[in-house]
Amino acid sequence: MKLTGILPPVKTEKVQVRKSEDSAAATPEKTGQPTDRVVLSAASLEVQKAKDILEQTPDVRMDRVQALKEEIARGEYQVDPHRLADKMMGSLLSETLVD
């Protein structure tokens, strides 16, 4: 299942690397401090947070899979053809708009 076109694109900024003004004279060995630093924008931090959450989310919800298997085995699983058609059309339209 593709999840494209659901969220608006997030604008991220480039990473800024700043060097101290006297980086030639002040080396990390002499000062004990690093001379470079990285500054991330708030949007970049939000993207990283969302990525971390997605990485912790399982790809398959085994509890839901098991419940559906049991419904099918008992002959209780019903497919709503109108709902299925709506989902198929929505998927087709979202893929057409993205491409």
Secondary structure as UniProt FT lines:
FT   STRAND          16..19
FT   TURN            21..25
FT   HELIX           28..31
FT   STRAND          36..39
FT   HELIX           42..56
FT   HELIX           62..74
FT   HELIX           81..98
//
